[in-house]
Amino acid sequence: MIGAVVVIGGFALADAIRGKPRAERPSLTVGAETTAQPTPTIPVQTTPSRVLGPKPQPQAPPGWPEGELDGTLTLADAQTCDVRQIGLAGGRERPLAQYVGCQMWAPPVGPRLAYGLGPSSADGLQPFRIADLANPRLELGGYRALFGVIVWSPDGQHIAWCGRRRTGFDLEVGGPATQLPRCPAGYTRDNEVAYAVGNKVLVGDRAVFTANGGVTYAKFGLDGSLAVVVDGKRIERWDGSSLTSTTELTPSFQGITPIFSNDNCAALFPLSQVVQLRDLGCPHGVTNRSFAGDTAAWSPDGEWVVTSNGVETEFHHVVGSHREITWPVGAVALAWRPD
């Protein structure tokens, strides 16, 4: 069973990607967005214009190792909160329409993105808007998610979140939202909605994992694995048939939402100005390391980690020989996806 990130209850609330809230700036129109149609999800009533984003640099940074990295890095600029995008093989920034949000939630594939529209309201509802970076004229709607917990399906076709009174919603992007019986935790490979209830991870009403303690966070891996944080104190990795490892978390890691690799073989923990990498016991895995930075993401193949300290963005090769590559722009949110 394969799926997207599972975000559970109070443990994950403070650990969504953070940054400086900033409103979008209307200007000369490239393709106007309109207000989302009313749904039970309480759509955000905003009508930002879609203008050209920051002008990309025409060339890669000096010394960029062309062809060494694959995929696309999407980031929120640490200084302006503008969403920017880099084609990593050639090291060249790609032009985008203007999207401004220091919080981002991205599916593992495709050009879609959810981005924050400022701080949460007093009742914990985080406004966000859905965008297709490849087609800025599409109006995909704005909504509010309880505590900013938003999850995507593996194919980027569905997005889910929790609304008022802890009612869940599943939205097929571009279509209507379906009300769910409880807050969603994530999606399986087949786009089934998963939930966390007590010590269980459920798909529909079927338990696919039972822990010896409360499930506070979990993620379905793209290889069929499942990583679960139990009682906020340990990580259990399940390969679909048996438990493969148990990793106890030191107090400094407890309460921090881990960023798992796609095979759940390692996790990143963004602490204060340091990102800690922890091996979760897979053969030929990574070794425990630390990096300067406040935000991080994995490459799709799990061989690289990207971090940013707000001044520059660094790529770290973590499988085999160590290698460091620097991009001269700081970020407060990162998403690394295949082209």
Secondary structure as UniProt FT lines:
FT   STRAND          5..7
FT   HELIX           10..15
FT   TURN            40..41
FT   TURN            62..63
FT   TURN            66..67
FT   STRAND          72..77
FT   TURN            78..80
FT   STRAND          82..87
FT   TURN            88..91
FT   STRAND          92..94
FT   STRAND          104..105
FT   STRAND          112..116
FT   TURN            122..123
FT   STRAND          125..132
FT   TURN            133..134
FT   TURN            136..137
FT   STRAND          142..146
FT   TURN            147..148
FT   STRAND          150..152
FT   TURN            154..155
FT   STRAND          158..162
FT   HELIX           164..166
FT   STRAND          168..172
FT   TURN            173..174
FT   STRAND          177..180
FT   STRAND          186..187
FT   TURN            189..190
FT   STRAND          193..197
FT   TURN            198..199
FT   STRAND          200..203
FT   TURN            204..205
FT   STRAND          206..210
FT   STRAND          215..220
FT   TURN            222..223
FT   STRAND          226..230
FT   TURN            231..233
FT   STRAND          234..238
FT   STRAND          243..248
FT   TURN            251..255
FT   STRAND          259..260
FT   TURN            262..263
FT   STRAND          266..270
FT   STRAND          274..279
FT   TURN            283..284
FT   STRAND          289..292
FT   STRAND          295..298
FT   TURN            300..301
FT   STRAND          304..308
FT   STRAND          313..317
FT   STRAND          323..327
FT   STRAND          331..337
//
